[in-house]
Amino acid sequence: MLSDDDDDHNNNDLVILAKLHDEEEENQFPMAKIRGGGGGGGGGGRHHVINLSVEAKIEGKDSRFGKGFPGAFTLNKGKRLELHWNHTYLFVFDAKVAQNNHPLYFTTSDTGGLGAPGSILTEEKLDEIREALVRNPEGGSFQILPSRDLTIDKSETGLGTNVKTLYYQCAVHPNMGWEMVVVSW
């Protein structure tokens, strides 16, 4: 159960934080609590829910227009995604994502697409996301904890000197995603 206005919480609350960056400005979205999911590998504190959808690319407004799939992921209506290494994220997807088979994944590939090239998600997590789409054709959700679900070392995420440019993409259709960064706090 999600609640934006309930200030009381206990140790079983799972909380999610994400910052999404539009091209013109940085947007931060309201806090949300997810009752009952708290265990497993850190991620305590306040967090955000990320709403995942697919919108048509618009000529002149989207640098990906004319490349790959005609639609692009939107995350709370933003583009660039910032994740924190030890925080848990709840991605809530809609029917457009599920019914059109758009499994989100994180990658070093600026193109993405069939076969999930350059994936930095564990195979188990990518399978879990694919299964969530099949089980929930009208929309659903999945969780990501970067420190558990990414296959790269913390030093490769923007926290050290071996920084790689990272992206979120579709594991089936090319050029649907955008840049992302993983940071520590």
N, C-alpha and C positions, 0 to 999 in steps of 0.2 A: 504494500500500500504506500503510495507516494503522498507526502504532505509537505507543503512549502511553508506553512505557518505554525506548525507545532514545534515549539522550542524545547520541549522535554525530550530527552533521548536516553537510552541505556546502552550498555556495552554490546548489545546485539545489533545495534543499528549499523548499517552499511552506508557510508556516505561517499559521494563522488564529486570530483572537481575537474573542471575542464575550462580552458580559455580558448575561444575561437576568435580568429582574427579575420576581419573583412579586409579588402584591399585598402579601403580608406581609413578605417578605424578599428580599434580593438574593442571587442564586445565581451562582457562577462555576464553569464546568465544566472538566474536565481538559484539559490541552494535548494536541494531536495533531499529528503530522507527516504531510505528504503528500509522498511521495517523487516526485521528478522534475517538478514543474510550475513551477518557480520563475520563469520569465521574465515579462516584460511589465508594466511600469508600477508598480514599487514593491511594497509589501506585505511586505517582509522582516521577520523577527522571529518571535516565537511567536504563534500564533493558535489558534482553536477551530473545530471542526466544529459546525454547527448542524443538528440533526435536526428535520426538518419533517414533521408529521403532521396529521391532522384528527381531532378528537374531538367527540362530541355536546355541545351546550351544555346546561348543567344549570341548571334553575330555581333561583333563590336564590343561586347561586354565580357566575353569569356575567351581567353587565349586558347582554350581547347576546342573551340568551334571548328567544325570540319575535320577533326581528328578522331578516329576511332568511333566509339558508340556515340549516338546523337544526344544522349543524356549524360548528366554529371551528378555525382553525389553532392548533397547539401547537408551540412551538419549544423543544426540550429540556425540555418540560413547563412552560415559562414563558410569559409573556405579553408584557411590554414588551421591546423589542429595542434594544440600544445597539450601533451600528456606529462604527468609527473610520475617518476620511476616507481614509487611505492604507493601509488593511489589506485583504487579500483574504479573502473568506469562502466556505467550501464549504458549501452547503446540500444536505443529503442527504435526499431525499424518499422516502416509502414508497408502496406500491401504492394506499393510500387516496387519496393526493394525485393520483397519475398516472391511475388508472382513473376517477376522478370529475371529471377535468378542472378542477383547482384551481391554475392558474398563479399563483404568488406574484408580486406586484409592489409597488413602493414608491410612495406617493402623498400628496397633500395632502388627499385625500377620506377622511372618517371612515367612509364607507359602502363605497366600492369597487364592484365588480360589473362587469356586462357593458360592454365597451368600454374598460375600464381608465380611468375618469374620474380626472383630476388626476394622471396618471402622471408620475413624476419619473425613471423609468428610460428609457434610450435605447430607441428602437423596436427596434434590433438586439438588445439584451439581452432585451427582452420576447419577441421572436420565438424567441431561443435557448432561453429557459425553456419556452415552449410546445412547441417541438420536442423538448426533453429529456423532457417528459411523454409525448409520443406514442411516441418511440423506446424508452422504458423503462417499460412498463406495470407491471412488478413492483417498480419503484423505481430510483432513480438519483441523479444529483447535477448541480449547476451552480454556477458561481463568480460572485461579485459583488465588484467593486472600486469602492467609492463614488466615488473621485476620477475614475474613468474611466466608470462606468456610470450615474451620476446626471446629470440634465440641469439641475439647479439649481446656483447659485453656492454656494461654500463659506460665504458670509456668511448664507445662508438656512437653514443646517442646525443651528443652535445654536452656531455658532462666532462669530457676529457680532451686530449689533444688529437685523437684519431676520429674526429667528427665526420660522420657520413650524412649526406642529405637523405632524408627519409620521406616516404610518401604513404598515404592511404590510397588504395585502389580497389577495383573490382577484380576478383580472381577468375572472372570469365570474360569480361568485355574490356578492351583497352581504353585508356585516356578518360577515365571517369573520376579520378581522384585529384588530390592536390598535395602540397607539401605538409609535413608534420615535423614536430620536434619533440623530443623527450628530455625533460629536465629533472633535476633532483629536488626538491623541497615540496 
